[in-house]
Amino acid sequence: MLTTFISSHVSSIRTHSHPYRTGRHEVAVDRGERTGQPRLAPALIVLVASVNALALQGCATQPVRHPLPETRAEQAVVPGMPADVRYWGDDASAAFRDWLVVPEDQLGVCCAGLMDRSHNYLVISSGGVEGAFGAGLLVGWTAAGTRPEFQVVTGVSAGAMIAPFAFLGSAYDGSLREIYTSFVSKDLIERRGVLEALEGDSVMDTAPLRRLIDRYLGDDEIAQIAAEGRKGRKLLIGTSNLNAGRPVVWDLTKIAGSRAPNARQLIGDVILASASIPGVFPPVRISVESAGVRYDEVHVDGGVTAQLFLGPAGIDWKRVTERFRVQGLPQVYVIRNERASPKWTAVRTRLSPLFEHSISAPNQDPGGPPAWEEVAPRVPSILMRAMESMLLTRGFNDAVQIYVDNHGDELGFNLARIPDDFTLGSTEFYDRNYMQGLFERGYAMAKDGYPWLHGGLTVKE
């Protein structure tokens, strides 16, 4: 998620100078004043400006790859998993397909958690450290006593880290609080040395973050996700297939319900991939199989192709409502982990439309998907492909527009976002004080009855 990296993760250029450590090297980072136009961190300028030059650098040792060819893409499956544990995020025929094809006389068995009740769908956006707001809002919503059970929870990037605990319910509010208020950069990432970063696939290593995911999503949590999936509920996470340049939606409830030995590993890999900022964090390789041959796919931050999602245009929500005899109008709750007026508008403007494109509701381009490209495991190649994918994947710039254009009067709309008057600054990549402040702000607003935005009107809950 390149846009969020600039608006959230590069928050360390906000107030004054401090040393930015990369391995054994130190680079001074000059920050813009909060009241003036922010400046690009020199390290980021070097990273972007040197893309072509770095492409000529020597190759670092990389694990042997067996990339999936384009001709095998539609047939590839994850070993040990049902074929439908994932689908292209811009394919309306695949989204929620199982909800629509189950025979009427089996609905009560497969979908007990959907029948004869109100429906609430939670959409959690990307946002990096700004995800602390969404986490705090959910915990505060519990404290207010009005938080519903969600029949669908979707997450991208930071939203992918929050979504499993939102799906499992308020019993996991403690986990959300710990994840977003207890850790600092060294607990989650390891900075690579300059040469290693320039010759490799990222400037940071996410091994600590991967261990954190395993710590909070153990066998018990996976079993609970599977149990809820058997009721028809869905936990969906978005990634970006780097070679295809397209969004991919993973059904974690089906992965958990497969009872495959690799289910927990795959769920952790998908969540990590969804949060893996191209060029900054390493892409995640996921093993697949086609015609008996093993290959690997490369997945990165879901925000490259969709910063948030419920489904592409074309889903028949009226039929969903009728089949499950939904009580009342289904409600969509969108948690946008970003301000209405992004802090880094000036930065984005300097970097041209590459970082202005906020993709929210993926739809397949009439001209077809982006051209398939085998991306070299190097920072320049990964960055360029991510930028290209952001430009080629179609979407909308505002969550309200998603609702208006895609869902009409079939779904109720509720939007939450970080208030513009939140001005606390940060001093590092994962600043604990900043995340604590943002978490508590979201918590307080929700506990008092969050002023959800409804189709352009602010209404007190």
N, C-alpha and C positions, 0 to 999 in steps of 0.2 A: 504494500500500500504506500506508494510514493508520496501522494498528496498528504497523507496523515503523518508520514515521516517528517515532512517539512513543517507541518503545522503543529505537531505534537512533540515528536521525538527530538527535533532540533530546538526545543524550547531552551536548551542550554545557552543560546546566544542572546538571551533576553535582557539581562540587566548589567553585567560587568564582565571583565576578563577573568579567565581562570585557565589552568592548564588542562588540556584534554589529553589523556594518556592513551597511547596505543602501543601495547607491549612495553618495551623499554624506552620508547620514544615519547617526547612531550612536544605538543604543538600548542602555542598560545591561541585561544579562541577569543576574538574580539566581538563583544556583544553590542547590539544597538540599544539605545535607551528605550524604556517601555513606552514613553510618550512620543518617540520619533519613529521613523521608518526603520524596521528591523533590517539588519544586514545579514547576508549569507555567511555562514561559518566558513572560514578559509578552507577547512578540510572538505566541506561539501563542494565548494567551488572547484577545488583541485580534482575531486572525484568526478564531477560532471564534465569539466573542461578537458580532462585527460582521457576520456573514453577511447578516442581513436588511437591516441598514442599508446595507451596501455594494451590495446589489442595486439601490438607488435612485441610485447614483452614475452619472455620465455615462459614455458608452461611449468607449473608446479605439479608435483606428483598428485594424482587424483585416483580415487577408487575406479576400478575397471567398470565401464558402463556397457549396457546392452540396451540401447534406446529403442523404444517401441516405434516401429515405422508407421507412417500415416495409413498405409493400406491395411494395417491390423487394428487400427484405433477403435473401430466400431465393434469388433469382436472381443476385445481384450476384457478380461475379468480379473478380479483380485483373487488369488488362490484361496480356496476354502470358503469363499463368500458367495452368496446368491448374486446373480448377475445384476439385480436391481438395487444393490446397496448404494449406487451412485448413478447420476445421469448428467447430461449437459445442462447447465443452468439456463441456457437460452432456448431450451426445447420444451414448449408448452405441452406437447403430447406425452412427455415423460413425467412432468411434475404432478404429484398427487394421483398418479394413474391408478395405483392400487386402491385408492379410496373410491374410484369410479367404476372399477371392473369387478369388484367383489359381488357375487350374486346376492340379491335382496334377502334370501332366506338365510344367509350366513353373516349378515351385518351384526346381528346381536352377539355373535361369537367372536368375530375378529375385531370388533370396534365398540366394545362396551363403554369405553371412555369417551365416545363421540355421540352416542345415541341419546336423544330426548333430553338435551341439556343446552345451556348457552355455550357458545364457542368464543374463545379468546385466543388470539394469535399474537405472539410476542416476536418482534423483529429487533435485533440488537446490531447496531452498526459497528464499523471499524472505528478506530480512534486512538490506538496506542495507549499511552498512559491515561488519556482522557476517558478510557473505559472505567476508571475509578468512579466517575459520575454515575454511570449506569449501574454499577455494582451497588453503590450507596443508595440509589433510587429504589432498587429492588428491596433492599433490606428495610429502608424506611417505609416502603409500601406495605411490607409485612406488619410493621409497627402500627401503621394506620388502621389495620384490620380490614382493608378493602382489596387486597391482592388476590386475584382469582387464580384458579388452575388454568394452565395454558394447554390447549389441545395441540398447538404447534409452537415450537420455539426455533428460531433461526438465528445464526450468528456468523459474523465475518470478522476475522482478525481479532481485535480486542473482544468483539462480540462472541467469537468462538471460544474464548477463555471463560466468558461469563455464562454462555448458554447452557452447558450441562447442569450447572447448579441452579439456574433459574428453572430449568425443566424438572429437576428433582424436587423442587419446592423449598419452602421456608426452613425446613430442617437443615438446609445447607447454607443458610445465611452466614453462619460463622466462617465457613470456608471462603465465601466471597469477601468478607471483611478482612480475613488474614491475607489473602492473595493480594489485595489492593491497598493494604495499609501497613504491611509488616516487612516488606523486602526493599532492598536497594539494588543498584545496578550490579554489584559484584555477586549478588545472590542469583541473578537471572541470566547474565551474559558474561562472556569472557572476550576481551578485546584481543584481536590477533596482532602480531607484529606487522609493521608496515610492508615489508617485502612479502610476507605470507598473504596479506590482504590483497596486494596488487596482483599477485600471481594466482590467487585462488578464487573461490566463488563468493566470498563475502568478507566484510571487514570485522565481523564479530562471530563468535561461536555461541550457539544456543544450547549446548549440552546441559548447563544448569537449569534452563527453562524446561527442557525436556524432562529432567528429573523431577521438577516441581509438578508438572502435569501428572506424572506417575504417582507422586505422593498424594495428590488430592483425588485422583480418579483410580481407585483400586478395584479389586475384584468385586467388592460389595456394591460399589457405585455402578459398575458395569452391569451387574445382575439386576439392580433396580431399574436402570435404563431399559434393559431388555423386558422387564416385567411391564413397564409402562407402554412399551412399544406393542406388546401383545394386546393392549386395550385399544390400539389404533392411534395413540398419540405419536407425534413425530418430533424428533430432535434432528435438525438439519444444519449442516455446516458447509460454508462455501470456500472453495480454494480456486486457484487459477492454474490451469494446465499450461505450463510455459511454452511447450512446443506447439500446442494447438492455438494458444492465445485466446482460450475460451474459458468461461466460468464452469466449474464442476460443483454439483451439489451432492453431498454425502449424507446418507440416512444413517445416523449413528444408532438409532433404535434398531434398525435391521442388522447392522454390524454386531451390536451387542447380542441381539436375539439369535444370531447364527450359531452361537456357542462354539465357534471355531477357536482353536488354540491361539490364533493370532489376532483375535478380536480386540483385546485390550491394547495390544501394540499398535494396531491399525488406527484405532480411535485416537490414541495419543499422537500418532504421526499426522493424522488429518488436522487435529487442532493446532499442532505446531506449524504445519504447512500454511494454514490459514493466516497465521500471525507472522510469517517469515517475509519481512520486507526485502524486496529484491535488491541484491548487491550489499545490503547491510547484514542480513541474516542468511545463512546457507539455505538453498532450496532443499526441499525434502523429496527424496527418491522413494517412490512406492512401487513395490514389485507387482507386476501383472503377468498374465499368461494368455496366450493366444495360439490355438492349434497345437497345444502341447509344448510350446516353447516359452521360456521365461524371458521377460523384458523388464525394463523399468521406465516409469514415468517421472517427470520432474514437476513438482507442484510448489507454488509460492503463494504469497499473500492474496487472499480472496479479494481484497480491496482493489487490486489491479484491474479486475473485470467487473466487480459489483461491490460497492461499499456497504450495501445492505440489500436484502431481498426477502420476498415472500414467495413470489413465483413470477414467471414471465407473463406477458399479455396472452390471453387465450384460455386461461383456466376457467372452467365453467363453475363459478362459485355458487350460482343459483342452484345448480344440480346437486352440489355438495350439501347445501342447506336443506334441500328437499329430501335427499336420501337419508340423512341422519336425523331428520325431524328436529332441526336445530331450533331452540327456543329463543325467539327474538333475533335481532340483527347481529351477526357475528362481528366482534370487535377486534380491530387490529391495533396493537399498541407498538409504536415505533420509538425506540430509545436511540436518539441520534447523539453519539458521543462527540459532539462538536458544537461550537457556538453558532448562533444565527449569522453573526458577522465574524468570520474566521480571523484570528489574530494575524495571520501571515498572508493577507491579501496582497501586500506589496511584494513579498517574496514570490508568490505564485505568478504575479504579473511579470516580474523580471524573467521568470523562466518560461514565459510564453504559454500557449494553450496546453503544453504537455502536462502541466500540473493544475490546470483549471478544470479538467474534465472529471467531474464527479459522477461516477457510474452507479446508479442506484437500483434500477430495475432492468436487468438484462433482457434484451430481445434480439433474436437472430437477425442480422443484417439481411435485407432483401438480396444483396449480392452474394450471400453465402458467408460462412465463417472466415476468419482470417486465414491466410495461407499457412500451412504447416511449416515449421522451421525447427530443425534440430539445433538447439542452442548449446554452444560450448560452455563448459562449467567455469567461466571466468566472469569477473565483475563487469567488465565493459559489455560483453555479450548479453548478460542477464539484464543489465540496466536498459540497454537499447531495445531488447525484446519486450520488456515490461512497458516501456514508454509506447512502443508501437501498439501493443495490445490495448493500452488505455485509449489510444486514439481511434482504433478500429472497432472496438466493442461499443455498441450503441447503448445509450441510457439516458436518464433524466438527472437534472441538477438539484432537485429538491424532493424531499420525502412527500410533501403535499402533492406534488405533481405525479408521483407514482400512483397515489390513490386515485386522483381525479382521472388520469389517463387510462389506468388499467382496471380499476375495480368499480367505478361508477357508484351506484347506490346499493351494491350488493354487500358491502362491508362497511362497518363503522370505522372511523379513523381517529386516532389519538396520538399526538406527537409530543415527545419530551426532548429537550435539548439543553445543553449547558447555558446558563444565563450569561449574558454579555458582561455583567458587572462582576463576574468572578475574575479577579486580577492577580491572584497569588502567582508568583513566579517560581521557576524551578532552576536548579543548578547542575543537574546531571541527567543522564539518559533516563534512568528510572529514579526519580526524586521522591523519596518516601514522604517528606513533608508536603510536597505538592499533591501527591495522590491521596494522602490523608485528608487534606483540606477539601479536595474535590469530592471525595467519598462522603465526607460529613455534610457538604453542601447538598448533594443529591439526597442524602438520608433525611435532612431537615425539611427539604422541600416536599418530599413524598409523605413524610410523617404528618405534616400539616395539611395534606390534601393537595397533591400536585396539580398545578394549573395547566392541565393538558390542552394542547392546541387541537381544536376540532374543525377541520376544513377551513382554517383561516380565522376562527374565533377562539379566544381564550376563555375557558369555562372552568370555574372552581369545582373540584370533584366533591 
